[in-house]
Amino acid sequence: MSSPQVVAVILAHDEERHIGECLDSLAWADQRLVVDDFSTDRTAEIARDRGAKVVQHALENFSAQRNRALSMAGAEWVLFVDADERVTPELAAEVRQVIAYENDRARNGWWIPRHNYMLGHRMRGGGWYPDHQLRLLRRGKARYDPARPVHEVVILEGEAGTLQNPFIHYNYDTVAQFRQKVGHYTGYEAQILHQQGVRLRPWTTLLMPVREFWRRFVMLRGYRDHVYGLLFCGLMGWYTFVTYRRLGQLRRTPLPPHAGG
């Protein structure tokens, strides 16, 4: 039996709501691997029922978890998919096509655009489209930067191409889900800024959120999404405010390395 050509990898924690449909959209892959952060719901059970291989490993940070998944994948190509994303038949066919034609090894990675849905609305501006993600990687030629534990950055040897067909990404069904993200991620973000030696000025905590809102709503044309753009660009300003407020707390009293809640 020939070895798999592409392994689809999902990092998961308490994703019972999404994991089934996500795996169904990956039925075309040669193998589906779920790296589960010891979910307390039915995530692992649903994944196994769908025929996926499930490996449980505690999350240290997202970059480390992705690098671990890369080492586990038994294929030349690895496609990372978030549990709240779906791969359309068109994207699946395009992935297969570029892998088949990459015999010259000219490219070791592929950027994939995303359609982001917030409160059921497909976002057109604000940086939420095309929102390219470097997710299709040639194993052995890519790794995730350990200095970026969140909003991971791929270190790629060689060139990367860009696919045309997008992921479908169901970001937030409610504003409460966004608030949960703020509690989870801003601690990591503040840690990164702290490690980079970013210094706070008296006006920074107020100025940076305003700049973020302006960047998304005006420069990145978040206004195209009307009330949804106003809402989520405003929420990203709030996200930035919380991040810098936590950075100020770190400057006064250092927190444990993985404080993110």
PEUR-V705892 format. One record per residue. N is the residue number from 1. RES is the residue in one letter. SS is DSSP state (@ for helix, = for strand, . for the rest). D_CENTER is the distance of its C-alpha to the mean C-alpha in Angstrom with 2 decimals. Layout:
BEGIN
n->N res->RES ss->SS d_center->D_CENTER
n->N res->RES ss->SS d_center->D_CENTER
END
This chain:
BEGIN
n->1 res->M ss->. d_center->32.89
n->2 res->S ss->. d_center->30.55
n->3 res->S ss->. d_center->27.29
n->4 res->P ss->. d_center->24.08
n->5 res->Q ss->. d_center->22.75
n->6 res->V ss->= d_center->19.12
n->7 res->V ss->= d_center->17.25
n->8 res->A ss->= d_center->14.27
n->9 res->V ss->= d_center->12.17
n->10 res->I ss->= d_center->10.42
n->11 res->L ss->= d_center->9.68
n->12 res->A ss->= d_center->11.44
n->13 res->H ss->. d_center->13.44
n->14 res->D ss->. d_center->15.84
n->15 res->E ss->. d_center->14.29
n->16 res->E ss->. d_center->17.76
n->17 res->R ss->. d_center->17.40
n->18 res->H ss->. d_center->14.71
n->19 res->I ss->@ d_center->15.03
n->20 res->G ss->@ d_center->18.28
n->21 res->E ss->@ d_center->17.49
n->22 res->C ss->@ d_center->14.26
n->23 res->L ss->@ d_center->16.51
n->24 res->D ss->@ d_center->19.27
n->25 res->S ss->. d_center->17.36
n->26 res->L ss->. d_center->17.01
n->27 res->A ss->. d_center->20.73
n->28 res->W ss->. d_center->21.46
n->29 res->A ss->. d_center->19.63
n->30 res->D ss->. d_center->22.09
n->31 res->Q ss->= d_center->20.36
n->32 res->R ss->= d_center->17.59
n->33 res->L ss->= d_center->16.42
n->34 res->V ss->= d_center->14.92
n->35 res->V ss->= d_center->14.41
n->36 res->D ss->= d_center->15.37
n->37 res->D ss->. d_center->15.56
n->38 res->F ss->. d_center->19.03
n->39 res->S ss->. d_center->18.27
n->40 res->T ss->. d_center->21.28
n->41 res->D ss->. d_center->21.18
n->42 res->R ss->. d_center->21.72
n->43 res->T ss->@ d_center->18.30
n->44 res->A ss->@ d_center->19.89
n->45 res->E ss->@ d_center->23.03
n->46 res->I ss->@ d_center->21.49
n->47 res->A ss->@ d_center->19.49
n->48 res->R ss->@ d_center->22.79
n->49 res->D ss->@ d_center->24.69
n->50 res->R ss->. d_center->22.55
n->51 res->G ss->. d_center->23.48
n->52 res->A ss->. d_center->20.30
n->53 res->K ss->= d_center->20.75
n->54 res->V ss->= d_center->19.53
n->55 res->V ss->= d_center->19.37
n->56 res->Q ss->= d_center->19.21
n->57 res->H ss->. d_center->18.21
n->58 res->A ss->. d_center->17.80
n->59 res->L ss->. d_center->14.63
n->60 res->E ss->. d_center->15.75
n->61 res->N ss->. d_center->12.49
n->62 res->F ss->@ d_center->9.02
n->63 res->S ss->@ d_center->10.39
n->64 res->A ss->@ d_center->13.53
n->65 res->Q ss->@ d_center->12.20
n->66 res->R ss->@ d_center->10.53
n->67 res->N ss->@ d_center->13.85
n->68 res->R ss->@ d_center->15.79
n->69 res->A ss->@ d_center->14.35
n->70 res->L ss->@ d_center->15.30
n->71 res->S ss->@ d_center->18.71
n->72 res->M ss->@ d_center->19.16
n->73 res->A ss->. d_center->18.49
n->74 res->G ss->. d_center->21.91
n->75 res->A ss->. d_center->21.33
n->76 res->E ss->. d_center->21.36
n->77 res->W ss->= d_center->18.11
n->78 res->V ss->= d_center->14.77
n->79 res->L ss->= d_center->12.24
n->80 res->F ss->= d_center->8.83
n->81 res->V ss->. d_center->8.03
n->82 res->D ss->. d_center->6.37
n->83 res->A ss->. d_center->9.64
n->84 res->D ss->. d_center->9.74
n->85 res->E ss->= d_center->9.51
n->86 res->R ss->= d_center->12.81
n->87 res->V ss->= d_center->14.24
n->88 res->T ss->. d_center->17.47
n->89 res->P ss->@ d_center->20.65
n->90 res->E ss->@ d_center->20.75
n->91 res->L ss->@ d_center->17.41
n->92 res->A ss->@ d_center->18.54
n->93 res->A ss->@ d_center->21.85
n->94 res->E ss->@ d_center->20.48
n->95 res->V ss->@ d_center->18.46
n->96 res->R ss->@ d_center->21.74
n->97 res->Q ss->@ d_center->23.72
n->98 res->V ss->@ d_center->22.05
n->99 res->I ss->@ d_center->22.15
n->100 res->A ss->@ d_center->25.80
n->101 res->Y ss->. d_center->26.69
n->102 res->E ss->. d_center->25.09
n->103 res->N ss->. d_center->28.23
n->104 res->D ss->. d_center->28.93
n->105 res->R ss->. d_center->25.75
n->106 res->A ss->. d_center->25.34
n->107 res->R ss->= d_center->21.54
n->108 res->N ss->= d_center->19.23
n->109 res->G ss->= d_center->15.89
n->110 res->W ss->= d_center->14.85
n->111 res->W ss->= d_center->12.67
n->112 res->I ss->= d_center->11.80
n->113 res->P ss->. d_center->12.07
n->114 res->R ss->= d_center->10.72
n->115 res->H ss->= d_center->13.08
n->116 res->N ss->= d_center->11.77
n->117 res->Y ss->= d_center->14.26
n->118 res->M ss->= d_center->15.32
n->119 res->L ss->. d_center->18.47
n->120 res->G ss->. d_center->19.00
n->121 res->H ss->= d_center->19.16
n->122 res->R ss->= d_center->17.41
n->123 res->M ss->. d_center->16.60
n->124 res->R ss->. d_center->18.38
n->125 res->G ss->. d_center->18.29
n->126 res->G ss->. d_center->16.95
n->127 res->G ss->. d_center->14.22
n->128 res->W ss->. d_center->12.50
n->129 res->Y ss->. d_center->14.11
n->130 res->P ss->. d_center->14.01
n->131 res->D ss->. d_center->10.57
n->132 res->H ss->. d_center->10.56
n->133 res->Q ss->= d_center->7.82
n->134 res->L ss->= d_center->9.67
n->135 res->R ss->= d_center->9.09
n->136 res->L ss->= d_center->12.79
n->137 res->L ss->= d_center->14.43
n->138 res->R ss->= d_center->18.04
n->139 res->R ss->. d_center->18.48
n->140 res->G ss->. d_center->20.62
n->141 res->K ss->. d_center->19.62
n->142 res->A ss->= d_center->16.13
n->143 res->R ss->= d_center->14.76
n->144 res->Y ss->= d_center->12.23
n->145 res->D ss->. d_center->14.01
n->146 res->P ss->. d_center->15.20
n->147 res->A ss->. d_center->15.98
n->148 res->R ss->. d_center->12.40
n->149 res->P ss->. d_center->11.56
n->150 res->V ss->. d_center->8.65
n->151 res->H ss->. d_center->6.53
n->152 res->E ss->. d_center->7.43
n->153 res->V ss->. d_center->10.03
n->154 res->V ss->= d_center->11.58
n->155 res->I ss->= d_center->15.35
n->156 res->L ss->= d_center->16.84
n->157 res->E ss->. d_center->20.54
n->158 res->G ss->. d_center->21.93
n->159 res->E ss->= d_center->20.86
n->160 res->A ss->= d_center->17.91
n->161 res->G ss->= d_center->18.60
n->162 res->T ss->= d_center->17.02
n->163 res->L ss->. d_center->17.08
n->164 res->Q ss->. d_center->18.54
n->165 res->N ss->. d_center->17.25
n->166 res->P ss->. d_center->14.01
n->167 res->F ss->= d_center->11.48
n->168 res->I ss->= d_center->12.49
n->169 res->H ss->= d_center->9.93
n->170 res->Y ss->= d_center->11.84
n->171 res->N ss->= d_center->10.39
n->172 res->Y ss->= d_center->13.56
n->173 res->D ss->. d_center->16.95
n->174 res->T ss->. d_center->18.58
n->175 res->V ss->@ d_center->18.66
n->176 res->A ss->@ d_center->18.97
n->177 res->Q ss->@ d_center->15.39
n->178 res->F ss->@ d_center->14.41
n->179 res->R ss->@ d_center->17.01
n->180 res->Q ss->@ d_center->15.58
n->181 res->K ss->@ d_center->12.25
n->182 res->V ss->@ d_center->14.67
n->183 res->G ss->@ d_center->16.49
n->184 res->H ss->@ d_center->13.67
n->185 res->Y ss->@ d_center->11.84
n->186 res->T ss->@ d_center->14.85
n->187 res->G ss->@ d_center->16.67
n->188 res->Y ss->@ d_center->14.22
n->189 res->E ss->@ d_center->14.29
n->190 res->A ss->@ d_center->18.06
n->191 res->Q ss->@ d_center->18.44
n->192 res->I ss->@ d_center->16.94
n->193 res->L ss->@ d_center->19.32
n->194 res->H ss->@ d_center->22.09
n->195 res->Q ss->@ d_center->21.76
n->196 res->Q ss->. d_center->21.88
n->197 res->G ss->. d_center->25.10
n->198 res->V ss->. d_center->24.24
n->199 res->R ss->. d_center->27.35
n->200 res->L ss->. d_center->27.82
n->201 res->R ss->. d_center->30.59
n->202 res->P ss->. d_center->32.33
n->203 res->W ss->. d_center->30.70
n->204 res->T ss->@ d_center->27.11
n->205 res->T ss->@ d_center->25.78
n->206 res->L ss->@ d_center->27.16
n->207 res->L ss->@ d_center->26.77
n->208 res->M ss->@ d_center->23.09
n->209 res->P ss->@ d_center->21.99
n->210 res->V ss->@ d_center->24.53
n->211 res->R ss->@ d_center->23.30
n->212 res->E ss->@ d_center->19.69
n->213 res->F ss->@ d_center->21.14
n->214 res->W ss->@ d_center->23.44
n->215 res->R ss->@ d_center->20.86
n->216 res->R ss->@ d_center->18.72
n->217 res->F ss->@ d_center->21.69
n->218 res->V ss->@ d_center->24.19
n->219 res->M ss->@ d_center->22.90
n->220 res->L ss->. d_center->19.86
n->221 res->R ss->. d_center->22.05
n->222 res->G ss->@ d_center->20.39
n->223 res->Y ss->@ d_center->23.98
n->224 res->R ss->@ d_center->23.65
n->225 res->D ss->@ d_center->21.97
n->226 res->H ss->@ d_center->25.01
n->227 res->V ss->@ d_center->24.74
n->228 res->Y ss->@ d_center->21.04
n->229 res->G ss->@ d_center->20.42
n->230 res->L ss->@ d_center->22.79
n->231 res->L ss->@ d_center->21.23
n->232 res->F ss->@ d_center->17.57
n->233 res->C ss->@ d_center->18.57
n->234 res->G ss->@ d_center->20.85
n->235 res->L ss->@ d_center->18.30
n->236 res->M ss->@ d_center->16.16
n->237 res->G ss->@ d_center->19.53
n->238 res->W ss->@ d_center->19.98
n->239 res->Y ss->@ d_center->16.63
n->240 res->T ss->@ d_center->17.98
n->241 res->F ss->@ d_center->21.33
n->242 res->V ss->@ d_center->20.20
n->243 res->T ss->@ d_center->18.35
n->244 res->Y ss->@ d_center->21.62
n->245 res->R ss->@ d_center->23.75
n->246 res->R ss->@ d_center->22.11
n->247 res->L ss->@ d_center->22.61
n->248 res->G ss->@ d_center->26.22
n->249 res->Q ss->@ d_center->26.47
n->250 res->L ss->@ d_center->25.30
n->251 res->R ss->@ d_center->27.93
n->252 res->R ss->@ d_center->30.52
n->253 res->T ss->. d_center->29.55
n->254 res->P ss->. d_center->26.92
n->255 res->L ss->. d_center->24.60
n->256 res->P ss->. d_center->23.58
n->257 res->P ss->. d_center->20.75
n->258 res->H ss->. d_center->18.19
n->259 res->A ss->. d_center->19.37
n->260 res->G ss->. d_center->16.51
n->261 res->G ss->. d_center->18.07
END
